[in-house]
Amino acid sequence: MLKEYLTVSSIAGPLVLVKNIEEVKYGELAEIESITGEIRRGRVLEVSSDVALVQLFEESRGLDIFKSKVRFLGKGIELGVSPDMLGRIFDGLGKPIDASPRPISEKYIDVNGSPINPFARDYPDEFIQTGISAIDGMNPIVRGQKLPIFSGTGLPHNRLAAQIARQSRVLPGTTPKGGGVQEKFGVVFGAMGITFEEASFFISQFRETGAIERAVLFINLADDPAIERIATPRLALTTAEYFAFEKNMHILVILTDMTNYAEALREVSAARKEIPGRRGYPGYLYTDLATMYERAGRIKGKTGSITQIPVLTMPEDDKTHPIPDLTGYITEGQIILSRELQRRGIYPPIDVMPSLSRLKDKGIGPDKTREDHADLLNQLFACYARGREAKELAVILGEESLSEMDKVYLKFSDSFEEKFIQQAEFEKRDVLETLDLGWKLLSAFPASELSRVHEEYIQKYLKK
């Protein structure tokens, strides 16, 4: 029998302060019963010897300080998991919202997860194909990597996230670590603070393309409580850990939008009257983000993996803002969307120059993509960089002042953006098709300009 407390001393917004409590733990779930018998749930945010601060998952309107009953449940937020979760849509707290009954749970897992022993981590080195040339060709993703997408307000990061979710797959013929001949690939999608229209877009994209059959969706809307927004990515990652490390699946986790998550964290921090850090965000923002980003990876002896693609909108397109800044410290690179490319009608508007995948060299090459991938990537990057420089010079001095070779580079940079980076939203390019396209673009140069590619690859792949 759970103890009931009638010792609520204050209610301020979603925060309830309960006095004279015994043996209550941080993160423990609580139930608050109103005088009408309505039950509302919350989580212990702070606890001392005899006082607990509870954050409600719902609004506090209608609660009476003197007559509300509080019960502490002796456990944290747990998620019931089972293989039947694939193909299902849940809200930010794990309740089904797709008109089907709740799946029968195989087990219950604490949503905060268990830290992975660094010694038990396996190095990510296996290629994931997204079907997007600007990623597969220039900044490849490998299994177990965490690679965020840095976007801005109004840029098509939602379309890109949905495209990655429905197109991503492991390459056939790749042998998984730990044995096995057939690889199972799945997507866990966590949306935080999105609008109803955005939620409808994601759900329809998954359903219409059939990707829903290998996906689990967690949807938290903008009008849902802030505390639910904080729980949503943890539920998504708990689901991913279950499928990856217990069901031996390769799981791609897409979290959007991490800026909304950080704003919710700041809101809760302000309600607790904590001393703010940079731009009002709590001083522990770095630690909090790390507790989620570091749940990506591989474990020695396990077949499955968790690859993470968090999406965040940079306020005022500022890369030095605390959210992208701290994210960049924790993760292994970033994919940056360009407003300039977006204005020119190029989709996806991925700016390959500042984008970076720190583990790309580990996931490409013979038996993974193709032997020439690394050389081709470097050559394309070098030529595009010089073409961009030529374009800037032409703006200042005029195109007539450029040398003949600079004009070739200038033309190449335009072709690279219009043919290599740009592709239709539902166009899925095989990685070999992407590499062949890269060589086709390089055919505009004489072989003497291709100094970053081995001669044997020029002879084999360059077609004039």
FIBABA-963197 format. One line per field, with one value per residue (C-alpha): residue number from 1; residue in three letters; x, y, z. Coordinates in nm, 2 decimals. Each point is the difference from the previous one (the first is absolute). Layout:
BEGIN
k: (NUM, ...)
r: (ALA, ...)
X: (X, ...)
Y: (Y, ...)
Z: (Z, ...)
REM end
This chain:
BEGIN
k: (1, 2, 3, 4, 5, 6, 7, 8, 9, 10, 11, 12, 13, 14, 15, 16, 17, 18, 19, 20, 21, 22, 23, 24, 25, 26, 27, 28, 29, 30, 31, 32, 33, 34, 35, 36, 37, 38, 39, 40, 41, 42, 43, 44, 45, 46, 47, 48, 49, 50, 51, 52, 53, 54, 55, 56, 57, 58, 59, 60, 61, 62, 63, 64, 65, 66, 67, 68, 69, 70, 71, 72, 73, 74, 75, 76, 77, 78, 79, 80, 81, 82, 83, 84, 85, 86, 87, 88, 89, 90, 91, 92, 93, 94, 95, 96, 97, 98, 99, 100, 101, 102, 103, 104, 105, 106, 107, 108, 109, 110, 111, 112, 113, 114, 115, 116, 117, 118, 119, 120, 121, 122, 123, 124, 125, 126, 127, 128, 129, 130, 131, 132, 133, 134, 135, 136, 137, 138, 139, 140, 141, 142, 143, 144, 145, 146, 147, 148, 149, 150, 151, 152, 153, 154, 155, 156, 157, 158, 159, 160, 161, 162, 163, 164, 165, 166, 167, 168, 169, 170, 171, 172, 173, 174, 175, 176, 177, 178, 179, 180, 181, 182, 183, 184, 185, 186, 187, 188, 189, 190, 191, 192, 193, 194, 195, 196, 197, 198, 199, 200, 201, 202, 203, 204, 205, 206, 207, 208, 209, 210, 211, 212, 213, 214, 215, 216, 217, 218, 219, 220, 221, 222, 223, 224, 225, 226, 227, 228, 229, 230, 231, 232, 233, 234, 235, 236, 237, 238, 239, 240, 241, 242, 243, 244, 245, 246, 247, 248, 249, 250, 251, 252, 253, 254, 255, 256, 257, 258, 259, 260, 261, 262, 263, 264, 265, 266, 267, 268, 269, 270, 271, 272, 273, 274, 275, 276, 277, 278, 279, 280, 281, 282, 283, 284, 285, 286, 287, 288, 289, 290, 291, 292, 293, 294, 295, 296, 297, 298, 299, 300, 301, 302, 303, 304, 305, 306, 307, 308, 309, 310, 311, 312, 313, 314, 315, 316, 317, 318, 319, 320, 321, 322, 323, 324, 325, 326, 327, 328, 329, 330, 331, 332, 333, 334, 335, 336, 337, 338, 339, 340, 341, 342, 343, 344, 345, 346, 347, 348, 349, 350, 351, 352, 353, 354, 355, 356, 357, 358, 359, 360, 361, 362, 363, 364, 365, 366, 367, 368, 369, 370, 371, 372, 373, 374, 375, 376, 377, 378, 379, 380, 381, 382, 383, 384, 385, 386, 387, 388, 389, 390, 391, 392, 393, 394, 395, 396, 397, 398, 399, 400, 401, 402, 403, 404, 405, 406, 407, 408, 409, 410, 411, 412, 413, 414, 415, 416, 417, 418, 419, 420, 421, 422, 423, 424, 425, 426, 427, 428, 429, 430, 431, 432, 433, 434, 435, 436, 437, 438, 439, 440, 441, 442, 443, 444, 445, 446, 447, 448, 449, 450, 451, 452, 453, 454, 455, 456, 457, 458, 459, 460, 461, 462, 463, 464)
r: (MET, LEU, LYS, GLU, TYR, LEU, THR, VAL, SER, SER, ILE, ALA, GLY, PRO, LEU, VAL, LEU, VAL, LYS, ASN, ILE, GLU, GLU, VAL, LYS, TYR, GLY, GLU, LEU, ALA, GLU, ILE, GLU, SER, ILE, THR, GLY, GLU, ILE, ARG, ARG, GLY, ARG, VAL, LEU, GLU, VAL, SER, SER, ASP, VAL, ALA, LEU, VAL, GLN, LEU, PHE, GLU, GLU, SER, ARG, GLY, LEU, ASP, ILE, PHE, LYS, SER, LYS, VAL, ARG, PHE, LEU, GLY, LYS, GLY, ILE, GLU, LEU, GLY, VAL, SER, PRO, ASP, MET, LEU, GLY, ARG, ILE, PHE, ASP, GLY, LEU, GLY, LYS, PRO, ILE, ASP, ALA, SER, PRO, ARG, PRO, ILE, SER, GLU, LYS, TYR, ILE, ASP, VAL, ASN, GLY, SER, PRO, ILE, ASN, PRO, PHE, ALA, ARG, ASP, TYR, PRO, ASP, GLU, PHE, ILE, GLN, THR, GLY, ILE, SER, ALA, ILE, ASP, GLY, MET, ASN, PRO, ILE, VAL, ARG, GLY, GLN, LYS, LEU, PRO, ILE, PHE, SER, GLY, THR, GLY, LEU, PRO, HIS, ASN, ARG, LEU, ALA, ALA, GLN, ILE, ALA, ARG, GLN, SER, ARG, VAL, LEU, PRO, GLY, THR, THR, PRO, LYS, GLY, GLY, GLY, VAL, GLN, GLU, LYS, PHE, GLY, VAL, VAL, PHE, GLY, ALA, MET, GLY, ILE, THR, PHE, GLU, GLU, ALA, SER, PHE, PHE, ILE, SER, GLN, PHE, ARG, GLU, THR, GLY, ALA, ILE, GLU, ARG, ALA, VAL, LEU, PHE, ILE, ASN, LEU, ALA, ASP, ASP, PRO, ALA, ILE, GLU, ARG, ILE, ALA, THR, PRO, ARG, LEU, ALA, LEU, THR, THR, ALA, GLU, TYR, PHE, ALA, PHE, GLU, LYS, ASN, MET, HIS, ILE, LEU, VAL, ILE, LEU, THR, ASP, MET, THR, ASN, TYR, ALA, GLU, ALA, LEU, ARG, GLU, VAL, SER, ALA, ALA, ARG, LYS, GLU, ILE, PRO, GLY, ARG, ARG, GLY, TYR, PRO, GLY, TYR, LEU, TYR, THR, ASP, LEU, ALA, THR, MET, TYR, GLU, ARG, ALA, GLY, ARG, ILE, LYS, GLY, LYS, THR, GLY, SER, ILE, THR, GLN, ILE, PRO, VAL, LEU, THR, MET, PRO, GLU, ASP, ASP, LYS, THR, HIS, PRO, ILE, PRO, ASP, LEU, THR, GLY, TYR, ILE, THR, GLU, GLY, GLN, ILE, ILE, LEU, SER, ARG, GLU, LEU, GLN, ARG, ARG, GLY, ILE, TYR, PRO, PRO, ILE, ASP, VAL, MET, PRO, SER, LEU, SER, ARG, LEU, LYS, ASP, LYS, GLY, ILE, GLY, PRO, ASP, LYS, THR, ARG, GLU, ASP, HIS, ALA, ASP, LEU, LEU, ASN, GLN, LEU, PHE, ALA, CYS, TYR, ALA, ARG, GLY, ARG, GLU, ALA, LYS, GLU, LEU, ALA, VAL, ILE, LEU, GLY, GLU, GLU, SER, LEU, SER, GLU, MET, ASP, LYS, VAL, TYR, LEU, LYS, PHE, SER, ASP, SER, PHE, GLU, GLU, LYS, PHE, ILE, GLN, GLN, ALA, GLU, PHE, GLU, LYS, ARG, ASP, VAL, LEU, GLU, THR, LEU, ASP, LEU, GLY, TRP, LYS, LEU, LEU, SER, ALA, PHE, PRO, ALA, SER, GLU, LEU, SER, ARG, VAL, HIS, GLU, GLU, TYR, ILE, GLN, LYS, TYR, LEU, LYS, LYS)
X: (0.00, 0.15, 0.02, -0.23, 0.12, -0.23, 0.30, 0.00, 0.15, -0.01, -0.09, 0.17, -0.09, 0.10, 0.20, -0.14, 0.20, -0.08, 0.13, 0.05, 0.08, 0.19, 0.23, -0.07, 0.26, 0.10, -0.18, -0.27, -0.35, -0.28, -0.38, -0.20, -0.37, -0.23, -0.31, -0.21, 0.21, 0.18, 0.35, 0.30, 0.35, 0.33, 0.37, 0.22, 0.23, 0.17, 0.00, 0.15, -0.04, -0.37, -0.10, -0.06, -0.06, -0.23, -0.03, -0.34, -0.04, -0.33, -0.13, -0.06, -0.33, -0.26, 0.24, -0.07, 0.30, -0.18, -0.20, 0.22, 0.15, 0.35, 0.13, 0.35, 0.02, 0.35, 0.12, 0.11, -0.15, 0.00, -0.09, -0.16, 0.18, -0.08, 0.06, -0.36, 0.11, 0.12, -0.25, -0.16, -0.04, 0.01, -0.02, 0.29, -0.07, -0.03, -0.38, -0.14, -0.16, -0.06, -0.34, 0.15, 0.02, 0.32, 0.25, 0.04, 0.33, 0.28, 0.18, 0.02, 0.32, 0.10, 0.00, 0.33, 0.18, 0.33, 0.34, 0.20, 0.34, 0.25, 0.21, -0.30, -0.06, 0.08, 0.14, -0.26, 0.12, -0.29, -0.17, -0.36, -0.16, -0.24, -0.06, 0.11, 0.31, 0.11, 0.01, 0.10, 0.26, 0.15, -0.08, -0.09, -0.17, 0.12, -0.18, 0.03, 0.08, -0.18, -0.02, -0.23, -0.17, 0.04, -0.28, -0.18, -0.36, -0.18, 0.26, -0.13, 0.16, -0.33, -0.02, 0.36, -0.05, -0.30, 0.19, 0.30, -0.24, -0.18, 0.30, 0.28, 0.11, 0.30, 0.17, -0.08, 0.30, 0.14, 0.08, -0.10, 0.24, -0.08, -0.11, -0.33, -0.08, -0.31, -0.01, -0.32, -0.02, -0.24, -0.07, -0.10, -0.14, -0.04, -0.16, 0.00, -0.21, -0.12, -0.33, -0.30, 0.07, 0.36, -0.12, -0.25, 0.27, 0.24, -0.28, -0.13, 0.36, 0.06, -0.33, -0.01, 0.34, -0.04, 0.30, -0.24, 0.04, 0.36, -0.04, -0.12, -0.12, -0.02, -0.18, 0.00, -0.20, 0.08, -0.30, 0.10, 0.17, 0.37, 0.08, -0.14, 0.23, 0.29, -0.11, -0.07, 0.36, 0.08, -0.30, 0.12, 0.36, -0.13, -0.20, 0.31, 0.22, -0.26, -0.01, 0.37, 0.16, -0.28, -0.15, 0.33, -0.14, 0.19, -0.20, 0.00, -0.12, -0.12, -0.08, -0.16, 0.02, 0.26, -0.04, -0.36, 0.14, 0.26, -0.27, -0.21, 0.31, 0.05, -0.37, 0.02, 0.33, -0.15, -0.30, 0.24, 0.17, 0.34, 0.29, 0.00, 0.30, 0.06, -0.31, -0.21, 0.06, 0.08, 0.37, -0.04, -0.13, 0.32, -0.03, -0.37, 0.06, 0.29, -0.22, -0.21, 0.26, 0.23, -0.27, 0.10, 0.26, 0.09, 0.08, 0.26, -0.16, -0.34, -0.12, -0.22, 0.09, -0.16, 0.08, -0.13, -0.10, -0.12, -0.15, 0.02, -0.09, 0.27, -0.16, 0.08, 0.21, 0.27, 0.24, 0.14, -0.33, 0.02, -0.21, 0.19, 0.33, -0.03, -0.15, 0.31, 0.23, -0.18, -0.08, 0.22, -0.05, -0.30, -0.21, -0.07, -0.29, 0.06, -0.25, 0.17, -0.05, -0.36, -0.06, 0.13, -0.25, 0.25, -0.12, 0.13, 0.19, 0.30, 0.31, 0.28, 0.28, -0.07, -0.16, 0.21, -0.02, 0.29, -0.04, -0.05, 0.34, -0.09, -0.32, 0.12, 0.24, 0.02, -0.26, -0.20, -0.08, 0.27, 0.38, 0.00, -0.24, 0.25, 0.21, -0.31, -0.15, 0.32, 0.03, -0.36, 0.04, 0.32, -0.15, -0.32, 0.20, 0.20, -0.31, -0.16, 0.31, -0.02, -0.36, 0.09, 0.28, -0.24, -0.24, 0.28, 0.20, -0.23, 0.00, 0.22, 0.29, 0.00, 0.25, -0.13, 0.05, -0.18, -0.29, -0.01, 0.00, -0.27, -0.22, 0.08, -0.13, -0.33, -0.03, 0.09, -0.28, -0.26, 0.08, 0.18, -0.15, -0.34, -0.23, -0.38, -0.15, -0.11, 0.32, 0.20, 0.35, 0.21, 0.35, 0.16, -0.23, 0.12, 0.37, -0.06, -0.17, 0.31, 0.23, -0.22, 0.02, 0.38, 0.03, -0.01, 0.36, 0.32, 0.16, 0.28, -0.24, -0.11, 0.29, -0.19, -0.09, 0.22, 0.09, -0.15, -0.35, 0.02, 0.07, -0.28, -0.28, 0.05, -0.20, 0.05)
Y: (0.00, 0.33, 0.29, 0.30, 0.35, 0.30, 0.22, 0.21, 0.33, 0.19, -0.03, 0.22, -0.07, -0.37, -0.02, -0.15, 0.02, -0.29, 0.01, -0.26, -0.28, -0.32, -0.21, 0.18, -0.02, 0.24, -0.08, -0.20, 0.01, 0.16, 0.01, 0.30, -0.06, 0.31, 0.04, -0.13, -0.32, 0.09, -0.15, 0.20, -0.13, 0.17, -0.06, 0.09, 0.27, 0.07, -0.16, 0.07, -0.18, 0.08, 0.22, -0.11, 0.22, -0.16, 0.10, -0.08, -0.15, 0.19, 0.34, 0.07, 0.18, -0.13, -0.14, 0.11, 0.05, -0.13, -0.29, -0.15, -0.34, -0.09, -0.36, -0.08, -0.32, -0.12, -0.01, 0.23, 0.03, -0.34, -0.10, -0.33, -0.14, -0.28, -0.10, 0.11, 0.36, 0.00, 0.17, 0.19, 0.37, 0.13, 0.33, 0.16, -0.22, -0.33, -0.02, -0.13, 0.26, -0.21, -0.14, -0.34, -0.16, 0.03, -0.28, -0.27, 0.09, -0.26, 0.19, 0.35, 0.21, 0.32, 0.27, 0.15, -0.31, -0.14, 0.15, -0.20, -0.11, 0.19, -0.32, -0.19, 0.24, -0.12, 0.25, 0.11, -0.10, -0.12, 0.21, 0.10, 0.11, 0.28, 0.03, 0.37, 0.08, 0.30, -0.23, -0.34, 0.15, 0.28, -0.07, -0.36, -0.13, -0.32, -0.22, 0.11, 0.36, 0.31, 0.25, 0.31, 0.21, 0.37, 0.20, 0.33, 0.12, -0.05, -0.25, -0.34, -0.20, -0.19, -0.11, -0.11, -0.19, -0.18, -0.08, -0.15, -0.19, -0.17, -0.06, -0.10, -0.36, -0.22, -0.11, -0.36, -0.23, 0.17, -0.25, 0.12, -0.01, -0.28, -0.24, -0.05, 0.02, 0.22, 0.35, 0.16, 0.37, 0.23, 0.36, 0.16, 0.35, 0.25, 0.33, 0.27, 0.32, -0.03, 0.14, -0.20, 0.06, -0.12, -0.31, -0.08, 0.04, -0.25, -0.25, 0.02, -0.03, -0.32, -0.15, 0.08, -0.13, -0.31, 0.09, -0.01, -0.38, 0.02, 0.32, 0.11, 0.36, 0.21, 0.33, 0.29, 0.30, 0.36, 0.04, -0.31, 0.06, 0.09, -0.29, -0.24, 0.16, -0.08, -0.37, -0.06, -0.04, -0.23, -0.22, -0.01, -0.10, -0.26, -0.16, 0.02, -0.17, -0.28, -0.08, 0.05, -0.19, -0.25, -0.06, 0.04, 0.27, 0.30, 0.30, 0.35, 0.25, 0.34, 0.26, 0.33, 0.27, 0.01, 0.38, -0.06, -0.25, 0.25, 0.27, -0.23, -0.07, 0.37, 0.05, -0.27, 0.15, 0.34, -0.14, -0.15, 0.34, -0.14, 0.23, 0.03, -0.06, 0.13, 0.17, -0.12, -0.37, -0.21, -0.05, -0.38, 0.02, -0.16, -0.29, -0.05, -0.01, -0.24, -0.24, -0.04, 0.03, -0.25, -0.27, -0.05, -0.26, -0.37, -0.25, -0.27, -0.34, 0.15, 0.00, 0.30, 0.37, 0.34, 0.28, 0.34, 0.30, 0.29, 0.29, 0.35, 0.35, 0.26, 0.31, 0.29, -0.25, 0.04, -0.29, 0.14, -0.02, -0.23, -0.28, -0.06, 0.10, -0.27, -0.25, 0.04, -0.08, -0.33, -0.13, -0.12, 0.27, 0.18, 0.04, 0.37, 0.13, 0.32, 0.28, 0.12, -0.34, 0.00, 0.34, -0.13, -0.29, -0.28, -0.29, -0.13, 0.33, -0.18, 0.22, -0.26, 0.25, 0.05, -0.34, -0.28, -0.37, -0.08, -0.37, 0.00, -0.16, -0.30, -0.08, 0.02, -0.19, -0.35, -0.25, 0.30, 0.24, 0.01, 0.02, 0.35, 0.16, 0.17, 0.14, 0.11, 0.17, 0.20, 0.10, 0.12, 0.20, 0.16, 0.09, 0.14, 0.21, 0.15, 0.06, 0.19, 0.21, 0.08, 0.09, 0.25, 0.14, 0.04, 0.20, 0.25, 0.02, -0.13, -0.33, 0.14, 0.03, -0.38, -0.23, -0.27, -0.27, 0.21, 0.03, -0.38, -0.02, 0.26, -0.20, -0.32, 0.15, 0.09, -0.35, -0.16, 0.18, -0.05, -0.37, -0.15, 0.17, 0.06, -0.30, -0.05, -0.06, -0.35, -0.08, -0.27, -0.03, -0.31, 0.08, -0.14, 0.23, 0.29, -0.09, -0.03, 0.34, 0.15, -0.14, 0.13, 0.35, -0.03, -0.08, 0.38, 0.02, -0.13, -0.28, 0.23, 0.19, -0.32, -0.01, -0.16, -0.31, -0.30, -0.05, -0.35, 0.14, 0.27, -0.27, -0.22, 0.24, 0.33, 0.00, 0.29)
Z: (0.00, -0.10, 0.25, -0.07, 0.09, 0.06, 0.05, -0.32, 0.10, -0.33, -0.36, -0.26, -0.36, -0.06, 0.32, 0.32, 0.33, 0.24, 0.36, 0.28, -0.25, 0.07, -0.22, -0.33, -0.28, -0.28, -0.32, 0.17, -0.14, 0.20, -0.02, 0.11, 0.07, -0.01, 0.22, -0.30, -0.02, -0.31, -0.01, -0.15, -0.03, 0.06, 0.06, 0.30, -0.12, 0.33, 0.34, 0.34, 0.34, 0.03, -0.30, -0.36, -0.30, -0.26, -0.36, -0.15, -0.34, -0.03, 0.12, 0.36, -0.04, 0.25, 0.26, 0.35, 0.23, 0.31, -0.14, -0.28, 0.07, -0.11, -0.04, -0.10, -0.21, 0.09, -0.37, -0.28, -0.34, -0.17, -0.35, -0.09, -0.30, -0.24, -0.37, -0.07, 0.04, -0.36, -0.23, 0.29, 0.09, 0.36, 0.18, 0.19, 0.30, -0.18, -0.03, -0.34, -0.22, -0.31, 0.10, 0.08, 0.35, 0.20, -0.09, 0.26, 0.17, 0.01, 0.27, 0.16, -0.03, 0.18, -0.26, 0.13, -0.12, 0.12, -0.08, -0.25, 0.13, -0.22, -0.01, -0.14, -0.29, -0.35, -0.25, -0.26, -0.35, -0.21, -0.27, 0.01, -0.33, 0.02, -0.37, 0.01, -0.20, 0.21, 0.30, -0.14, -0.24, 0.21, 0.36, 0.05, 0.31, 0.17, 0.24, 0.36, -0.09, 0.13, -0.28, 0.05, -0.26, 0.06, -0.16, 0.03, 0.02, -0.33, -0.14, -0.11, 0.28, 0.06, -0.36, 0.02, 0.33, -0.15, -0.31, 0.20, 0.22, -0.29, -0.23, 0.23, -0.01, 0.04, -0.32, -0.11, 0.03, 0.30, 0.28, 0.34, 0.29, 0.24, -0.27, -0.18, -0.37, -0.01, 0.14, 0.14, -0.03, 0.18, 0.08, 0.33, -0.06, 0.29, -0.07, 0.27, 0.01, -0.36, -0.13, -0.09, -0.37, 0.04, 0.18, -0.27, -0.26, 0.17, 0.06, -0.36, -0.13, 0.19, -0.09, -0.37, -0.07, 0.21, 0.23, 0.30, 0.00, 0.12, 0.21, 0.35, 0.03, 0.31, -0.05, 0.25, -0.12, 0.07, 0.24, 0.21, 0.34, 0.02, 0.22, -0.26, -0.26, 0.23, 0.03, -0.38, -0.12, 0.29, -0.09, -0.36, 0.10, 0.25, -0.29, -0.22, 0.26, 0.04, -0.38, -0.05, 0.29, 0.08, -0.35, -0.20, -0.23, -0.15, 0.12, -0.14, 0.26, -0.14, 0.26, -0.10, 0.12, 0.27, 0.02, 0.13, 0.25, 0.13, 0.03, 0.21, 0.22, 0.04, 0.09, 0.27, 0.13, 0.03, 0.18, 0.25, 0.04, -0.09, -0.08, -0.38, -0.23, -0.35, -0.15, 0.29, -0.06, 0.31, 0.07, -0.04, -0.36, -0.13, 0.25, -0.08, -0.37, 0.04, 0.20, -0.32, -0.28, 0.17, -0.02, -0.36, -0.09, -0.02, 0.27, -0.04, -0.05, -0.10, -0.36, 0.02, 0.00, 0.07, -0.24, 0.10, -0.22, 0.22, -0.18, 0.14, -0.12, 0.08, 0.13, -0.24, -0.19, 0.27, 0.02, 0.32, 0.18, 0.30, -0.15, -0.32, 0.17, 0.27, -0.24, -0.22, 0.29, 0.08, -0.34, -0.29, -0.25, -0.15, -0.31, -0.06, -0.21, -0.21, -0.02, -0.32, -0.18, 0.12, -0.15, -0.33, 0.01, 0.06, 0.21, 0.22, 0.08, 0.16, 0.02, -0.04, 0.08, 0.37, 0.04, 0.15, 0.08, 0.23, -0.05, -0.38, -0.08, 0.22, -0.20, -0.36, -0.22, -0.15, 0.13, 0.15, -0.28, -0.27, -0.02, -0.15, 0.24, 0.23, -0.29, -0.19, 0.31, 0.06, -0.37, -0.02, 0.32, -0.13, -0.33, 0.15, 0.25, -0.28, -0.20, 0.29, 0.03, -0.38, 0.04, 0.28, -0.21, -0.30, 0.22, 0.10, -0.33, -0.26, -0.18, -0.28, 0.25, 0.06, -0.16, -0.24, 0.27, 0.26, -0.23, -0.02, 0.38, 0.01, -0.24, 0.20, 0.33, -0.17, -0.15, 0.33, 0.18, -0.27, -0.08, 0.29, 0.31, -0.15, -0.03, 0.01, 0.34, -0.10, -0.20, 0.17, -0.14, 0.05, 0.13, -0.31, -0.21, 0.21, -0.05, -0.38, 0.00, 0.18, -0.27, -0.27, 0.14, 0.03, -0.37, -0.06, 0.12, -0.17, 0.19, 0.11, 0.22, 0.19, 0.24, 0.29, -0.19, -0.07, -0.37, -0.01, 0.11, -0.27, -0.26, 0.13, 0.08, -0.18, -0.32, -0.23)
REM end
